[in-house]
């Protein structure tokens, strides 16, 4: 099986948990501030810790410390030495409770920082309020849309560009949207015939349909990189031709003809 992710992005809750931090100086202090923001308990001995950060300038000393910590079963990040890292720390855009993490696998912290600055300007401060409102409306959402697929489609349409809950638009009112919602067609089939294997060449409309699809029918010619643009839980179905659309929700048929 081909590996397409160099790392699996995850968010770890560290409040009250021990994390080893070794080193002195500017790099170590930056990591200390980050761990403090996450509520971690910073320690110098492994003990019950499962994560460690090594911010030691001397290369040999840093490598020795990393190997010693790994031997004790810890996952280790070594500042500025990606080859020694079990995990890397991303640049962060904080719109609590929304967190956007930008990682390059240690390839370039400068690139991650530049992308973070762009996203800081793009993402409104109200984004966190929208997330809190959606969380608070969870019971109402389940009552309004008992079927999970219907709930996902309704939310997808509302959060899409220009939708009533567009996260980059004006302040959204979740309760008003729920009270005002009118269901659209229950069965849809969207067909796309591609001439480029590059997912970056997808139009916004096609990318959005892939992201919202309940199932993706595709020929054997379609590159995996294109299919990766669909939701992870969308069903993938190998098919030579577009199917009869007799299933609820959104179906997408994709063919590739270079």
LUMGU-809814 format. One record per residue: residue in one letter; x, y, z negated of N, C-alpha, C in turn. Coordinates in pm, whole numbers, padded with zeros to 5 digits, always signed. Last residue first. Layout:
BEGIN
AXYZXYZXYZ ...
END
This chain:
BEGIN
X-00695+01122+01992-00587+01216+02025-00583+01248+02174 X-00970+01089+01827-00930+01059+01965-00823+01158+02008 X-01144+00967+01561-01023+01040+01598-00980+00995+01737 X-01447+01012+01378-01370+00943+01479-01250+01031+01515 X-01673+00979+01115-01550+01042+01162-01484+00952+01265 X-01979+01060+00972-01911+00968+01062-01791+01041+01123 X-02125+01090+00656-02037+01152+00756-01974+01041+00840 X-02424+01146+00477-02333+01051+00540-02252+01126+00646 X-02578+01256+00189-02501+01299+00305-02408+01187+00351 X-02895+01112+00085-02774+01191+00065-02706+01223+00197 X-03007+00774+00156-03022+00910+00099-02889+00980+00085 X-02994+00615+00478-02957+00619+00337-02972+00761+00284 X-03020+00595+00745-03134+00553+00666-03105+00552+00517 X-02906+00680+01026-02900+00744+00895-03025+00709+00814 X-02724+00446+01205-02856+00502+01182-02858+00558+01041 X-02373+00548+01246-02481+00460+01202-02618+00527+01213 X-02146+00586+01516-02224+00650+01410-02344+00562+01374 X-01920+00307+01563-02011+00411+01611-02086+00471+01493 X-01753+00141+01422-01712+00183+01556-01796+00297+01610 X-01650+00165+01079-01757+00155+01178-01708+00206+01313 X-01589+00114+00742-01532+00104+00876-01644+00080+00976 X-01656+00332+00488-01713+00221+00563-01656+00223+00704 X-01619+00441+00160-01557+00439+00292-01604+00314+00366 X-01804+00634-00071-01783+00504-00010-01722+00520+00129 X-01651+00857-00295-01734+00840-00176-01702+00706-00111 X-01477+00902-00500-01582+00802-00523-01678+00788-00406 X-01308+01100-00405-01250+00970-00437-01357+00863-00453 X-01432+01284-00124-01431+01256-00267-01377+01117-00292 X-01202+01334+00153-01333+01301+00097-01319+01278-00053 X-00942+01355+00222-01011+01480+00195-01154+01456+00144 X-00857+01106+00293-00823+01152+00159-00890+01283+00123 X-00915+01090+00560-01008+01027+00466-00981+01071+00323 X-00684+01215+00659-00815+01277+00678-00913+01222+00577 X-00487+01036+00590-00478+01172+00538-00610+01247+00554 X-00541+00809+00738-00573+00808+00596-00571+00948+00536 X-00685+00875+01063-00571+00870+00970-00617+00875+00824 X-00895+00667+01252-00890+00787+01167-00775+00777+01067 X-00921+00431+01388-00822+00527+01437-00803+00646+01344 X-01130+00284+01298-00997+00243+01252-00890+00342+01293 X-01390+00525+01217-01326+00425+01302-01187+00393+01248 X-01613+00558+00938-01497+00601+01016-01446+00488+01103 X-01836+00702+00708-01816+00602+00811-01701+00649+00899 X-01855+00782+00383-01784+00822+00505-01768+00699+00594 X-02096+00905+00150-02030+00793+00216-01968+00844+00347 X-02155+01149+00048-02178+01033-00039-02109+00910+00017 X-01961+01445+00096-02023+01324+00148-02042+01217+00040 X-01827+01673+00027-01959+01653-00033-02021+01519+00003 X-01590+01673+00169-01583+01687+00024-01715+01656-00044 X-01684+01664+00433-01609+01550+00378-01608+01554+00225 X-01801+01918+00446-01884+01799+00461-01813+01675+00407 X-01571+02079+00415-01676+02084+00315-01766+01961+00325 X-01431+02020+00649-01369+01989+00519-01475+01986+00410 X-01609+02123+00839-01581+01979+00834-01520+01939+00700 X-01602+02397+00772-01729+02324+00771-01705+02174+00760 X-01336+02465+00811-01392+02474+00677-01521+02393+00666 X-01177+02220+01023-01248+02346+01002-01304+02347+00860 X-00859+02069+00992-01003+02059+00974-01064+02199+00961 X-00590+02093+00991-00658+02142+01110-00810+02128+01100 X-00500+01967+00769-00500+02113+00764-00568+02174+00887 X-00491+01700+00839-00607+01748+00765-00614+01900+00754 X-00391+01596+01153-00350+01681+01041-00474+01732+00967 X-00452+01470+01383-00441+01385+01264-00411+01465+01137 X-00693+01604+01610-00567+01622+01536-00565+01532+01414 X-00941+01566+01705-00832+01552+01802-00695+01573+01737 X-01242+01413+01585-01121+01491+01564-01019+01465+01675 X-01571+01446+01550-01474+01377+01635-01349+01464+01640 X-01823+01400+01314-01707+01481+01354-01611+01394+01436 X-02156+01423+01209-02058+01353+01292-01945+01448+01329 X-02369+01377+00941-02282+01473+01008-02174+01395+01081 X-02690+01324+00830-02576+01259+00893-02498+01366+00970 X-02905+01314+00547-02831+01392+00646-02717+01309+00701 X-03191+01324+00358-03104+01237+00435-03037+01320+00544 X-03344+01516+00230-03290+01407+00149-03193+01319+00222 X-03324+01872+00260-03349+01741+00319-03279+01630+00241 X-03340+02041-00065-03328+02037+00080-03357+01898+00133 X-03530+02174-00334-03455+02063-00274-03455+02073-00123 X-03475+02471-00490-03567+02404-00399-03486+02297-00326 X-03436+02633-00803-03386+02538-00704-03499+02477-00622 X-03492+02802-01008-03527+02849-00874-03498+02745-00765 X-03395+02692-01239-03538+02721-01234-03584+02751-01091 X-03124+02677-01172-03199+02555-01201-03350+02578-01190 X-03061+02951-01142-03048+02859-01030-03130+02732-01053 X-03105+03045-01403-03186+03097-01293-03181+03002-01174 X-02901+02904-01537-03042+02880-01571-03134+02929-01459 X-02668+03014-01417-02700+02871-01403-02846+02844-01431 X-02580+03277-01249-02675+03249-01355-02723+03105-01339 X-02260+03425-01177-02364+03328-01149-02451+03305-01272 X-02121+03720-01056-02154+03644-01176-02275+03554-01152 X-02022+03669-00711-02065+03751-00823-02104+03661-00940 X-01779+03416-00625-01873+03521-00594-01906+03605-00715 X-01634+03198-00676-01558+03315-00635-01649+03432-00600 X-01819+03001-00733-01727+03044-00840-01642+03165-00804 X-02152+03015-00648-02019+03030-00589-01920+03082-00694 X-02411+02956-00707-02313+02946-00816-02170+02955-00764 X-02546+02984-00470-02594+03061-00585-02496+03059-00701 X-02296+03004-00203-02402+02940-00282-02437+03022-00404 X-02075+03110-00080-02203+03171-00053-02318+03111-00129 X-01910+02801-00093-01900+02944-00057-02036+03001-00016 X-02075+02589-00341-02008+02612-00213-01999+02762-00184 X-02231+02544-00557-02095+02592-00583-02017+02619-00455 X-02466+02445-00446-02472+02569-00522-02333+02629-00543 X-02379+02205-00328-02432+02312-00243-02432+02445-00317 X-02298+02064-00556-02203+02091-00449-02248+02205-00360 X-02538+02042-00697-02428+02121-00753-02327+02158-00645 X-02674+01873-00521-02728+02004-00555-02620+02096-00610 X-02510+01645-00520-02532+01720-00396-02582+01861-00425 X-02523+01564-00790-02395+01600-00731-02413+01684-00606 X-02796+01505-00810-02738+01609-00895-02605+01657-00837 X-02816+01293-00634-02889+01416-00604-02831+01532-00685 X-02658+01110-00772-02619+01153-00638-02689+01283-00600 X-02798+01073-01017-02663+01132-01015-02621+01182-00878 X-03130+01163-01075-03044+01080-00992-02906+01144-00980 X-03246+01371-01221-03218+01244-01288-03123+01154-01208 X-03230+01683-01231-03184+01590-01128-03148+01457-01194 X-03339+01792-01461-03383+01845-01332-03346+01751-01219 X-03206+01650-01661-03352+01645-01655-03403+01691-01519 X-02945+01715-01606-02986+01575-01600-03137+01562-01591 X-02957+01993-01650-02920+01941-01519-02966+01796-01503 X-03013+01999-01923-03112+02053-01829-03084+02004-01687 X-02774+01895-02020-02901+01824-02045-03009+01870-01947 X-02592+02095-01928-02580+01954-01886-02711+01877-01906 X-02560+02359-01982-02682+02321-01909-02683+02173-01872 X-02312+02385-02094-02428+02405-02179-02558+02360-02115 X-02157+02347-01861-02149+02251-01971-02271+02260-02062 X-02227+02577-01722-02259+02446-01665-02254+02337-01771 X-02121+02768-01898-02265+02767-01869-02307+02633-01811 X-01849+02711-01887-01920+02696-02015-02071+02687-01992 X-01802+02776-01617-01779+02639-01664-01853+02614-01795 X-01860+03050-01626-01941+02961-01542-01925+02817-01587 X-01658+03138-01795-01797+03151-01838-01889+03061-01756 X-01432+03091-01635-01450+03016-01758-01593+03021-01809 X-01470+03283-01434-01474+03141-01400-01496+03055-01524 X-01439+03550-01479-01569+03493-01514-01576+03343-01490 X-01202+03629-01368-01202+03601-01512-01331+03536-01557 X-01157+03468-01045-01209+03573-01134-01205+03530-01281 X-00877+03394-00855-00979+03335-00942-01028+03438-01044 X-00682+03551-00720-00799+03499-00649-00911+03457-00744 X-00473+03613-00885-00545+03724-00821-00676+03678-00759 X-00392+03356-00952-00431+03449-01059-00514+03564-01002 X-00307+03259-00708-00434+03210-00762-00483+03298-00877 X-00064+03392-00681-00170+03411-00581-00305+03371-00638 X+00073+03293-00904+00046+03436-00895-00064+03466-00793 X+00094+03022-00833+00016+03061-00951-00021+03209-00944 X+00268+03040-00617+00130+02998-00594+00041+03036-00712 X+00498+03115-00758+00444+03204-00656+00299+03169-00625 X+00539+02889-00919+00511+03019-00981+00449+03116-00882 X+00596+02697-00725+00479+02679-00811+00439+02811-00875 X+00835+02806-00626+00719+02794-00538+00592+02779-00620 X+00997+02780-00854+00970+02912-00797+00849+02912-00706 X+01026+02511-00889+00946+02583-00989+00910+02722-00937 X+01040+02266-00668+01065+02410-00674+00971+02475-00774 X+01031+01989-00732+01101+02035-00612+01134+02183-00619 X+00882+01890-00937+01017+01933-00969+01094+01987-00850 X+00636+01847-00829+00717+01730-00860+00860+01765-00894 X+00501+02077-00815+00576+02041-00695+00662+01918-00719 X+00178+02187-00930+00302+02114-00948+00369+02085-00815 X-00043+02378-01097+00026+02370-00969+00161+02302-00992 X-00360+02365-01245-00219+02330-01258-00159+02314-01119 X-00604+02547-01398-00554+02509-01267-00404+02486-01281 X-00864+02504-01622-00719+02512-01608-00682+02465-01468 X-01143+02631-01782-01087+02589-01653-00936+02609-01655 X-01258+02733-02013-01195+02601-02018-01141+02548-01886 X-00985+02946-01928-01044+02851-02022-01197+02855-02020 X-00814+02987-01710-00946+03050-01714-01032+02964-01806 X-00488+02996-01629-00576+02970-01743-00703+03055-01733 X-00275+02830-01429-00368+02942-01426-00476+02912-01530 X+00057+02717-01457-00081+02710-01504-00153+02842-01482 X+00293+02490-01319+00255+02629-01343+00104+02630-01369 X+00347+02172-01493+00304+02258-01383+00302+02405-01421 X+00605+01955-01572+00511+02053-01628+00475+02154-01519 X+00638+01602-01506+00678+01742-01487+00569+01833-01543 X+00768+01290-01626+00657+01378-01593+00711+01519-01576 X+01010+01176-01639+00895+01086-01625+00770+01165-01589 X+01311+01304-01498+01179+01329-01556+01082+01214-01532 X+01552+01296-01375+01544+01234-01508+01404+01239-01567 X+01519+01442-01147+01550+01300-01131+01540+01225-01264 X+01485+01709-01232+01368+01629-01196+01396+01480-01183 X+01602+01911-01429+01663+01785-01383+01551+01687-01346 X+01488+02131-01549+01576+02154-01434+01648+02028-01387 X+01431+01958-01848+01423+02086-01779+01531+02096-01670 X+01283+01657-01854+01414+01718-01872+01419+01843-01785 X+01039+01477-02022+01062+01582-01923+01197+01645-01956 X+00948+01141-02088+01040+01251-02108+01039+01348-01989 X+00772+00923-02293+00778+00983-02161+00850+01117-02175 X+00925+00685-02515+00864+00815-02488+00870+00848-02339 X+01056+00451-02594+00923+00441-02538+00853+00572-02507 X+01315+00461-02664+01219+00452-02775+01074+00454-02726 X+01437+00505-02426+01457+00374-02488+01363+00352-02605 X+01379+00772-02392+01309+00675-02309+01322+00535-02368 X+01563+00880-02573+01419+00896-02598+01338+00795-02517 X+01805+00812-02447+01778+00766-02584+01629+00774-02615 X+01784+00946-02203+01790+00799-02205+01757+00744-02344 X+01787+01213-02296+01672+01161-02222+01670+01008-02227 X+02041+01234-02413+01921+01251-02496+01799+01192-02428 X+02200+01199-02184+02210+01104-02295+02086+01112-02385 X+02126+01424-02034+02100+01290-01981+02104+01186-02094 X+02217+01631-02201+02074+01621-02168+02040+01481-02119 X+02490+01583-02200+02417+01575-02325+02266+01559-02300 X+02548+01628-01930+02574+01496-01989+02495+01478-02118 X+02469+01902-01898+02410+01795-01819+02427+01657-01884 X+02377+02144-02128+02485+02054-02089+02426+01929-02022 X+02121+02248-02205+02191+02299-02087+02300+02204-02038 X+01817+02095-02284+01959+02106-02320+02037+02144-02196 X+01544+02029-02332+01585+02156-02273+01727+02186-02317 X+01325+01775-02306+01466+01798-02330+01506+01925-02256 X+01033+01670-02453+01090+01767-02359+01235+01791-02400 X+00816+01387-02483+00935+01462-02524+00975+01557-02412 X+00546+01195-02620+00602+01282-02518+00724+01354-02573 X+00479+01059-02843+00474+00983-02718+00533+01063-02600 X+00566+01037-03191+00550+01110-03065+00548+01016-02946 X+00614+00930-03435+00489+00890-03370+00468+00959-03236 X+00958+00944-03402+00850+00905-03494+00726+00859-03417 X+01161+01115-03282+01056+01048-03205+00935+01014-03292 X+01240+01444-03402+01256+01299-03409+01136+01233-03342 X+01162+01701-03389+01291+01670-03328+01321+01521-03330 X+00839+01847-03300+00930+01771-03388+01060+01746-03314 X+00549+02038-03299+00682+02021-03241+00775+01956-03342 X+00231+01963-03232+00321+01971-03347+00461+01940-03297 X+00029+02157-03001+00113+02043-03036+00193+02070-03163 X-00135+02353-02896-00163+02305-03031-00080+02187-03075 X-00080+02473-02660-00156+02348-02651-00186+02290-02788 X+00077+02680-02746-00053+02713-02686-00142+02589-02679 X+00304+02532-02821+00225+02602-02923+00086+02636-02870 X+00396+02456-02570+00347+02353-02663+00263+02415-02774 X+00475+02709-02475+00374+02631-02404+00313+02525-02495 X+00675+02780-02656+00553+02861-02645+00440+02784-02577 X+00860+02578-02596+00802+02586-02730+00673+02668-02727 X+00933+02643-02339+00859+02518-02359+00795+02517-02498 X+01068+02880-02396+00953+02882-02305+00869+02758-02324 X+01273+02785-02558+01172+02873-02617+01048+02882-02528 X+01422+02638-02373+01359+02568-02485+01250+02654-02547 X+01511+02846-02206+01427+02739-02152+01353+02666-02263 X+01666+03006-02386+01547+03059-02320+01454+02949-02270 X+01778+02803-02671+01790+02898-02562+01657+02931-02496 X+01810+02449-02727+01807+02587-02773+01813+02678-02651 X+01673+02117-02783+01744+02220-02710+01727+02357-02772 X+01382+01915-02771+01524+01925-02801+01587+02037-02717 X+01083+01819-02898+01145+01925-02819+01290+01938-02864 X+00825+01581-02912+00967+01608-02934+01012+01721-02842 X+00512+01626-03053+00586+01624-02928+00731+01661-02958 X+00228+01511-03235+00371+01543-03230+00428+01531-03090 X-00092+01677-03229-00010+01560-03199+00138+01599-03189 X-00257+01895-03254-00230+01816-03372-00140+01697-03350 X-00343+01884-02920-00371+01952-03047-00350+01857-03165 X-00313+01774-02671-00200+01763-02763-00227+01827-02899 X-00455+01611-02409-00491+01689-02529-00384+01667-02635 X-00351+01637-02077-00333+01566-02203-00369+01658-02320 X-00450+01582-01754-00449+01682-01860-00449+01609-01993 X-00262+01472-01465-00353+01449-01576-00345+01567-01672 X-00167+01368-01145-00194+01483-01232-00295+01445-01341 X+00069+01138-01074-00074+01144-01100-00100+01262-01193 X+00309+01187-00811+00273+01188-00953+00121+01187-00963 X+00317+01154-00543+00443+01130-00615+00420+01127-00765 X+00079+00992-00353+00098+01085-00465+00231+01054-00534 X+00083+00792-00168+00064+00928-00117+00082+01033-00227 X+00217+00493-00076+00205+00583-00191+00194+00725-00139 X+00058+00219+00088+00136+00342+00095+00110+00430-00027 X+00085-00120+00000+00000+00000+00000+00088+00125+00000 
END
